Amino acid sequence: MPRERSSRADYAQFKQMTTRWRDNDMYGHMNNVVFYEYVDTAVNAWLIENADLDIPNGKIVGLVVETSCTFHGPLGFPEPLDVGLRVSKIGNSSVTFEIGMFGTNDADTAAEARFTHVYVNAKTRRPVPLPEGLRAALEQLVIS
């Protein structure tokens, strides 16, 4: 059974991103692995801009431990993307982001991704509790 698509109202914040010529595959749309590049870029840009993380030189590092993506429709160059972010779960040392990718004028997602980070000490690679500043920033992305 197909999964119901999210709409723009389901996301807390948006970032507009520019597609690139190289994103399209031989079928004329963005290749599925390229979606993950946009997910990674959107999440890390948000963390740098809003959570005061010093990537890559900070004391903690967010390691990706789980990803998934559901594709509903094509995207590709030359159309810009609107990338929506929300947080579905904040744990002791982890966070699960949900990312919706939209064509510029689309009301519903073309793709929806999940992206879980576990935060670890940059040197030991052992899990650490989320710092309060990071936790407070992440709570801004939680949609009730």
Secondary structure, DSSP 8 states (H G I E B T S, - for coil): ------BGGG-SEEEEE---GGGB-TTSSB-HHHHHHHHHHHHHHHHHHHS---TTTSSEEEEEEEEEEEE-S---TTS-EEEEEEEEEE-SSEEEEEEEEEETT-SB-SEEEEEEEEEEETTT--B----HHHHHHHHTTB--
